[in-house]
């Protein structure tokens, strides 16, 4: 995190130094990236509010939270599923068939 702050500060310093020179060439050289950065920011803001980026981010966060909750509750679910499976095996008689097949082998 700190490296990205230093990198962005370095880029802003370089961009600022281009405008501080007494040359039209350096000023134009500084204006081009500034315009590109501003256009990217405007594009992002437009996509965020009008392009569905907000809804996509919310959906992504909801899916992530659902996966985290599933992983958190998985051991409890496995116990209940195993109990239900054993009850179904006893009810259908599948448990007896499995034991008989194991004896034959």
C-alpha positions as CSV (number, residue, x, y, z in Angstrom):
1,X,0.0,0.0,0.0
2,X,2.8,2.4,0.9
3,X,4.6,1.7,-2.4
4,X,1.6,2.7,-4.5
5,X,1.4,6.0,-2.5
6,X,5.0,6.7,-3.2
7,X,4.6,5.8,-6.8
8,X,1.6,8.1,-7.3
9,X,3.4,10.9,-5.4
10,X,6.4,10.4,-7.7
11,X,4.2,10.6,-10.8
12,X,2.5,13.8,-9.5
13,X,5.8,15.4,-8.8
14,X,7.1,14.5,-12.3
15,X,3.9,15.9,-13.8
16,X,4.1,19.1,-11.7
17,X,7.7,19.6,-12.7
18,X,6.7,19.5,-16.4
19,X,4.4,22.5,-15.9
20,X,7.1,24.4,-13.9
21,X,9.5,24.5,-16.8
22,X,9.7,27.7,-18.8
23,X,9.2,25.8,-22.1
24,X,6.0,25.4,-24.2
25,X,7.2,21.9,-25.1
26,X,7.3,20.7,-21.4
27,X,3.9,22.4,-20.7
28,X,2.3,20.5,-23.7
29,X,4.1,17.4,-22.6
30,X,2.5,17.8,-19.1
31,X,-0.9,18.7,-20.5
32,X,-1.3,15.5,-22.5
33,X,-1.1,13.1,-19.6
34,X,-3.2,15.5,-17.5
35,X,-6.0,15.4,-20.1
36,X,-5.8,11.6,-20.4
37,X,-6.0,11.2,-16.6
38,X,-9.0,13.6,-16.4
39,X,-10.8,11.7,-19.3
40,X,-10.2,8.4,-17.5
41,X,-11.6,9.8,-14.3
42,X,-14.7,11.2,-16.1
43,X,-15.1,7.8,-17.9
44,X,-15.0,5.9,-14.6
45,X,-17.5,8.3,-12.9
46,X,-19.9,7.9,-15.9
47,X,-19.5,4.1,-15.9
48,X,-20.0,4.0,-12.1
49,X,-23.3,5.9,-12.1
50,X,-24.8,5.3,-15.6
51,X,-23.0,2.2,-16.9
52,X,-23.9,-0.3,-14.3
53,X,-20.5,-0.5,-12.6
54,X,-22.2,0.3,-9.2
55,X,-24.6,-2.6,-9.5
56,X,-21.8,-4.9,-10.7
57,X,-19.7,-4.0,-7.6
58,X,-22.7,-4.6,-5.3
59,X,-23.4,-8.0,-6.9
60,X,-19.8,-8.9,-6.6
61,X,-19.7,-8.0,-2.9
62,X,-23.0,-9.9,-2.3
63,X,-21.6,-13.0,-4.0
64,X,-18.4,-12.8,-2.0
65,X,-20.3,-12.5,1.2
66,X,-22.4,-15.5,0.3
67,X,-19.3,-17.6,-0.4
68,X,-17.8,-16.5,2.9
69,X,-20.9,-17.4,4.8
70,X,-21.1,-20.7,3.0
71,X,-17.5,-21.6,3.9
72,X,-18.1,-20.5,7.5
73,X,-21.2,-22.6,8.0
74,X,-20.0,-25.6,6.0
75,X,-19.0,-27.8,8.9
76,X,-22.5,-27.5,10.5
77,X,-24.1,-28.2,7.1
78,X,-22.0,-31.3,6.6
79,X,-23.0,-32.8,9.9
80,X,-26.7,-32.3,9.2
81,X,-26.3,-33.6,5.6
82,X,-24.5,-36.8,6.9
83,X,-27.2,-37.4,9.5
84,X,-29.9,-37.0,6.9
85,X,-28.1,-39.3,4.5
86,X,-27.7,-42.0,7.1
87,X,-31.5,-41.7,7.8
88,X,-32.2,-42.1,4.1
89,X,-29.9,-45.1,3.8
90,X,-31.6,-46.8,6.7
91,X,-35.1,-46.0,5.4
92,X,-34.4,-47.2,1.9
93,X,-32.4,-50.3,2.9
94,X,-29.4,-49.1,1.0
95,X,-27.2,-49.5,4.0
96,X,-27.9,-53.3,4.1
97,X,-27.2,-53.6,0.3
98,X,-23.8,-51.8,0.8
99,X,-22.9,-54.1,3.7
100,X,-23.8,-57.2,1.7
101,X,-21.8,-56.0,-1.3
102,X,-18.8,-55.4,0.9
103,X,-19.1,-59.0,2.4
104,X,-19.1,-60.5,-1.1
105,X,-15.9,-58.7,-2.0
